[in-house]
């Protein structure tokens, strides 16, 4: 299979028995489809909420990091600090 051909399609052969579905079977299929749709919507909502939570937490962490970097840059009290001059005292023996 070369790259220019693309993915091959899988063909399914459906046997037509000619039998029509009963009303109960159709109703059951609709019920299952409805439950599946609700499940998918719940998962999509949950995925969206997870993404929003991740973005909020990431933004908070980034904000705290940037704030701490900015506040460290603004600290000037150590720049003006001068080390006191040491006085040498001679010990005189009595």
Secondary structure, 3 states (H helix, E strand, C coil): CCCCCCCCCCCCCCCCCCCCCCHHHHHHHHHHHHHHHHHHHHHHHHHHHHHHHHHHHHHHHHHHHHHHHHHHHCCCCCCCCCCCCCCCCCCCCC
